Amino acid sequence: MRRRRFFVLALGVMAAGGCGGTGRSGAVLSSRLTVVASAPRGQGWDRAARALAAALEGDGLVGAVEVSDQSGTGAASLAAFTAARGPFAREGRVLVTGTPVTADAESADVASVMEATTPLARLAGEWAALVVPAGSLLGTFEDFAAVLRRNPAELVVGGRLEGGSDHVLYGMIGKCLGVDVRLLEYAGYSTGAEGVEALREGRVAALLGAARSFLPEISAGRVRPLVVSSGERIDGIDAPTLKEREVRLEYADWCGVLGPRDMSPADRGEAVALCERIDASPRWRAVCAVNGWNRACLSGDDFRHWLVAETRRSRGVLNELGLPNTSDTSCWGSCVGRH
């Protein structure tokens, strides 16, 4: 079978941290800001939302910051994120979100992120890893790829929620390997711990997830990494990149900030400038280093153009996986997607 090559520019050049723009230097919001996290407390990018809020207050960029968590699907988070209550400089609301929300909005056939919000900035990203149990017969990524090429439905691969970043990445890997992605078996779990438990119990043959979240399991010898989705190898994880295995693909779950749909140009400019100052914050940079997040700031129109392309890519993969406009989009916990 002729291998197809699928190019994905997930986060641009991740090593080049920092935004290019300077925004309105010295401008500080004097009142309060509500940071809405598109995930339940402690899950997904909720940690990033809280770290962002701490940096805003700690650096004196905003007088007071409140963090509000949204539960449910990404589409529900978008629906709950209503227009700002007043001028952004007095009392604003921003949504901290990433791949799961954009992908779910596409799957649920509701208003897309571009239609429902004002893109402000991408701040960080998280590389993924594909791991197997220590005793798995899949010794290398080549073994894994060989099974998929022979029978795409033979392996059940687990990851975070169906239709989210891990699921999209699995579909992209399948496309790169030239397999029929409609036949791929995927099990979505609401937490990483549930996915690891499924891997231990043999309910899935392999697991996709945030690379650094697997470090304790890898160090204890309970799982083995087969490959990582980054452009370069990741410290502490003895695994090749997809590109090293001739899969022309880089992919990361991104974290960004979105504003209300009807922001005025002045409010949008102030919000973009605020995001740029967040990226320069020592507090924010320290949190990114501790959590293994890759700073990848892209703001304003550059982020908006990137988000259009990224959403289009996700939509294409989700269509091939058979997710949009199907009943499977309601399957958000420990379910196997069979198409």
Phi, psi and omega in degrees: 000135180283128181284130174268145180250130186241116184265129178228121175262089189283314183226019183065212179272103187294329184291339183274072182291152177103144180275153179283328184278162179251345179064202179267092185301135176088346181287134181228134176286125187273341183252222189247160181224136175258121177260114181265123177264127184275044180198155175298159182304129178085356182245157176055223182271016174301321179299320179294321179299318181288323177294321178296317179297319180296322179292321180298314181286317183297325179269003177071024181280337180221143181297315180211141181232133175244137177255127180241127181265143176245126176263171180094195183284168177298323178297322178293323178298318178296318181297325182281343182274091185272178182297153179301150182281342181193184178308138185304322183293342179259313184204098185246168176227134174230151180251123175263119188208186181197208185307314184306320182290315180295320180292318182293324178298321178292317182295321185278356178057046175246185179303132181288167178302320181296327181279330188264346186221178171247109180298131181250305182195147166265134185250320187205174178210166183224117179288157181249161174226150174252119183237157177228163175300154183304325182265014183296146175286348176278092185283330183220170176296329177299322177297316179300313181295322181297320179294316180298319180293325180287317181203096184304334183271000185288327182254137170260121179253132180260168179178193178287185193313144180302134182088357180271195187298319181294320180294316178299317179298318179299319177297321178295319177298317178300317178298318180298325182277355177079022180263165177281103187292344177295340182266355182294140178259127182225136177245122182261137181234146185285338178224158177296325180297321178295321178295317179297320178297318178297323178294316180297322183276359177080014179282340172229149181276333181209163185223134174255144178181180178303126188304312186287344177290342180270356185305316178299318180292322179293314181298325180280355179078017182272335177227160177236130176279135178265325185194157175236157186266004182279166178285333178230161180299152183258129179303134178089353179237111183276079181208146178285165173276163176301321181297325177297334179260024175064028173252105188284075187210131166236139183205139177215147171285123185259157177237128182219176181239129180239146178253175176300157185297318189259046177288143174286158178304322180293317179295320179297316179298320179294320180292320178297316179299323178296317178298322179294324177288329175298315181299329180275355184289127176301325179297314180296317180296323179294319179295319178299317181295317181296320184271357181074023177275139178269118177293127183213060187289130176216122191235167174060223182297327178299317178294318181300315179296318179297318182295324176301312181294318182294320178296321179297319179296314180298319180299319180297317180292317180298323177298317180291331176284348179083020185273314184300140176060031176235163179292342182295343184292344178273357183273097188240021177202116172052046180239152178260127180273108177248126184236000000 
